[in-house]
Amino acid sequence: MKECSKKACFEKFADPSLDSIVEKICATYSDEQGINHIEGFNLPNEEEVINILTELIEIVFPGYTGKKTLSLKNIKYLVGETISRVYIQLNDQISRAMRYNCSKNNCKDCDVPKLSTNATIGLLNSLAEIREYLKLDVQAAYDGDPAAKSLDEIILSYPGIKAVTIHRISHELFIRAVPLIPRMMSEYAHRTTGIDIHPGAKIGKSFFIDHGTGVVIGETSVIGNNVKIYQGVTLGALSFPKDENGKIIKGRKRHPTIEDDVTIYSGATILGDIVVGKGSVIGGNVWLTQSVPAGTKITATIPELKIKTK
């Protein structure tokens, strides 16, 4: 029996009420409420962005994905091949993001190809430095976790290292004013590790997130060198200043600055544009909304326990 066309099958088997459903849905596309992208520039593709991230992670941690057999004899060729491929793919995705941004802001004289190329080259040029930072991050994890058996184990299995790796990549795009893509990268890290780091956050050397689930680090956070934080820590904003129209004023510093050699234990919440001084220790479940000087130790009061026995 001859198969019917899609249109004929729809007309034969579809409930007539589906027409009204389609009409109602399509009517919502004609508004300008911000969740439509019809007849606009192609947006960056999430799958492509994640593929690019995978390629970049292979460059900063060569041999750990198991996708390629590497040796010192072929490494230069394979890195060159990967960099060339990523350059083309990333430049395309950044161009989409830049065109979208120019369209949204009604820019008249943006040189999108130049902006995209500069951002792409900027990130690729930073990969060697990112690798040096990640060496220190991995070593900090090994030194800070008595359960760690090797550096290889940390690279292969620690969610904190994966989240920080993606952050160091996405941050390079963020500081080069690339729209959309840095957040796409950070949200991919968030859903795969449980660690939410805004790409705008500035993070120093030898940074270690132990366990990691539930960690939140806000956009304007600044973290110094040799900082260690545990699961459930929040570096957030205390309040959001608003303009005369009641809209949130964006772009201001609103998250904490954590100076060098600070340890923050699980469940601690640190809010607002405050400073945690060098070498301080913030205990578990502490709620902190004011600056503290260097060398401060803060602990929360032990809650009263009520235990009933039969």
C-alpha positions in Angstrom: 0.0 0.0 0.0 1.3 3.4 -0.9 2.3 5.6 2.0 0.5 8.9 2.3 2.4 12.2 2.4 2.9 13.9 5.7 0.3 16.6 4.8 -2.2 14.0 3.7 -1.6 11.8 6.8 -2.1 14.9 9.0 -5.4 15.8 7.3 -6.6 12.2 7.5 -5.8 11.4 11.1 -5.4 14.7 13.0 -8.1 15.9 15.3 -9.6 19.1 13.9 -9.0 20.8 17.3 -5.2 20.7 16.5 -5.7 23.5 14.1 -6.8 25.9 16.8 -3.9 24.7 19.0 -1.5 25.5 16.3 -3.1 28.9 15.7 -2.9 29.8 19.4 0.8 28.8 19.6 1.7 30.7 16.5 -0.1 33.8 17.8 2.3 34.0 20.7 5.3 34.2 18.3 4.1 37.6 17.0 4.8 39.4 20.3 8.1 40.9 21.4 8.4 39.4 24.9 12.0 38.2 24.4 11.6 34.4 23.9 11.3 34.3 20.2 14.1 34.3 17.7 12.3 34.1 14.3 13.7 35.8 11.2 16.8 36.7 13.1 20.5 35.8 12.9 21.5 32.3 13.6 22.4 31.9 17.2 25.4 30.0 18.5 24.7 26.3 18.5 24.9 24.6 21.9 26.2 21.3 20.5 28.9 23.0 18.5 30.0 25.1 21.5 30.3 21.9 23.7 32.2 20.2 20.9 34.6 23.1 20.8 35.0 22.9 24.6 35.9 19.2 24.3 38.6 20.0 21.7 40.0 22.7 23.9 40.0 20.5 27.0 42.0 17.9 24.9 44.6 20.6 24.2 45.0 21.7 27.8 44.9 18.1 29.1 46.4 16.1 26.2 45.8 12.4 26.2 43.2 12.3 29.0 40.1 12.0 26.8 41.4 8.8 25.3 40.2 9.9 21.8 43.7 10.2 20.4 47.0 8.3 20.8 49.6 10.9 21.5 53.4 10.9 21.6 56.0 13.6 21.6 56.6 12.9 17.9 53.1 13.5 16.8 51.9 16.1 19.4 52.8 19.1 17.3 50.9 17.9 14.3 47.9 16.9 16.3 47.8 20.2 18.3 48.2 22.1 15.0 45.3 20.2 13.4 43.1 20.7 16.5 43.9 24.4 16.7 43.1 24.9 13.0 39.8 23.1 13.3 38.8 24.9 16.5 39.7 28.3 14.9 37.2 27.8 12.1 34.5 26.4 14.4 34.9 28.9 17.2 35.2 31.9 14.8 31.9 30.9 13.3 30.1 30.6 16.6 31.5 33.9 17.9 30.5 35.6 14.6 26.9 34.4 15.2 27.0 35.8 18.8 28.5 39.1 17.6 26.0 39.5 14.8 23.2 38.8 17.3 24.5 41.4 19.7 24.9 44.0 17.0 21.4 43.4 15.8 20.0 43.6 19.3 21.8 46.9 20.1 21.2 48.4 16.6 24.9 48.8 15.9 25.7 50.5 12.6 29.4 50.2 12.2 30.5 47.0 14.0 33.2 45.1 12.2 31.9 41.6 13.1 34.6 39.6 11.2 37.4 41.5 12.9 35.8 41.4 16.3 35.2 37.6 16.0 38.7 36.9 14.7 40.3 38.9 17.5 38.3 37.1 20.2 39.0 33.7 18.6 42.8 34.4 18.4 42.8 35.9 21.9 41.4 32.7 23.4 43.6 30.4 21.4 46.6 32.5 22.3 45.8 32.2 26.0 45.7 28.4 26.1 49.4 28.1 27.0 48.8 30.4 30.0 45.6 28.5 30.9 47.6 25.3 31.0 50.1 26.8 33.5 47.2 27.9 35.7 45.6 24.5 35.5 48.8 22.7 36.5 48.7 24.7 39.7 45.0 24.0 40.2 45.6 20.3 39.9 48.6 20.4 42.2 46.5 22.4 44.8 43.8 19.7 44.6 46.4 17.0 45.2 48.0 18.8 48.1 44.6 19.8 49.6 42.9 16.4 49.5 44.3 13.5 51.5 42.1 11.1 49.5 43.8 12.0 46.2 46.0 9.2 44.9 47.5 10.9 41.8 47.4 13.9 39.6 45.9 11.7 36.9 43.0 10.8 39.1 42.3 14.4 39.8 42.2 15.4 36.1 40.0 12.4 35.2 37.5 12.5 38.0 37.4 15.7 40.1 34.4 17.9 39.2 36.1 20.9 40.7 38.9 20.7 38.1 36.5 20.2 35.2 34.5 23.3 36.3 37.5 25.4 36.8 39.0 24.3 33.5 35.8 25.4 31.6 35.7 28.6 33.6 39.3 29.5 32.7 38.3 29.0 29.0 35.0 30.8 29.2 36.5 33.7 31.2 38.9 34.5 28.3 35.9 34.9 26.0 34.0 36.9 28.6 36.7 39.5 29.0 36.8 39.9 25.3 33.1 40.9 25.3 31.9 37.8 23.5 28.1 37.5 24.0 26.2 34.3 24.9 29.0 31.7 24.4 30.7 32.2 27.8 27.4 31.6 29.6 26.7 28.6 27.5 30.0 27.1 28.5 29.6 27.9 32.2 26.1 26.4 32.2 27.3 23.3 30.6 29.9 23.0 33.4 27.1 23.7 35.9 24.9 20.9 34.8 27.7 18.4 34.5 29.5 19.1 37.8 26.9 20.9 40.0 29.3 23.9 40.3 28.0 27.3 39.1 30.8 29.7 38.2 29.9 32.8 36.3 32.4 33.4 33.5 33.0 37.0 34.7 34.4 35.8 38.1 38.2 36.5 38.4 40.1 33.5 39.9 43.7 33.4 40.8 46.3 30.6 40.9 46.1 27.3 42.8 42.4 27.3 43.2 40.7 24.2 44.6 37.1 23.3 44.9 36.7 20.2 47.1 33.7 18.0 46.3 32.0 21.0 44.7 28.3 20.2 44.5 26.2 23.3 45.1 29.1 25.8 44.8 27.9 29.2 43.4 30.4 32.0 42.4 28.9 35.2 41.2 29.9 37.4 38.2 31.9 40.1 40.0 33.6 37.8 42.6 37.3 38.1 42.8 39.3 35.2 44.2 43.0 35.4 45.0 45.7 32.7 45.0 45.8 29.5 47.0 42.1 29.6 47.9 40.2 26.4 48.9 36.4 26.1 49.1 34.2 23.2 49.8 30.7 22.1 48.7 27.7 24.3 49.1 29.6 27.6 49.3 28.0 30.6 47.9 29.8 33.8 46.9 26.7 35.9 46.1 25.1 39.3 46.0 23.5 40.8 49.0 21.1 43.1 47.2 20.6 44.6 43.7 20.6 48.4 43.4 17.8 49.7 41.1 17.5 52.8 39.0 14.6 55.4 39.1 12.5 53.1 37.0 12.9 50.2 39.4 15.2 48.2 37.0 18.3 46.5 38.3 21.5 48.4 37.7 23.9 46.1 36.0 27.7 46.1 35.8 28.5 47.1 39.4 30.7 45.1 41.8 28.2 43.2 44.0 30.0 40.0 45.0 32.8 39.2 47.5 36.5 39.6 47.1 38.4 36.6 48.6 42.0 37.3 49.2 45.0 34.9 49.1 45.2 31.7 51.2 41.6 31.7 52.4 39.7 28.5 53.2 35.9 28.4 53.1 34.2 25.4 54.5 31.0 23.7 53.3 27.7 25.5 53.4 29.2 29.0 54.0 27.3 31.9 52.4 29.3 35.1 51.8 27.3 38.0 50.3 27.9 41.4 48.9 30.8 43.6 47.9 32.9 42.7 50.9 36.5 41.5 51.5 37.6 38.4 53.2 41.1 39.1 54.3 44.2 37.1 53.5 44.6 33.8 55.3 41.1 33.8 56.9 39.2 30.7 57.6 35.4 30.7 57.2 33.7 27.8 59.0 30.8 25.7 57.8 27.3 27.2 57.5 28.6 30.7 58.3 26.5 33.6 57.0 28.8 36.5 56.3 27.8 40.0 55.0 30.6 42.2 56.3 34.3 42.4 55.5 36.8 40.7 57.8 40.5 41.5 58.2 43.4 39.2 57.4 43.8 36.1 59.5 40.2 36.1 60.8 38.6 32.8 61.8 34.8 32.7 61.8 32.6 29.8 63.0 28.9 29.4 63.4 27.3 28.6 66.7 26.8 24.9 67.1 23.0 24.3 66.9 21.2 22.8 69.8 20.4 19.2 69.3 17.2 17.6 70.6 17.5 13.8 70.7 14.5 11.6 71.6 14.9 8.0 72.6 12.3 5.4 73.2 
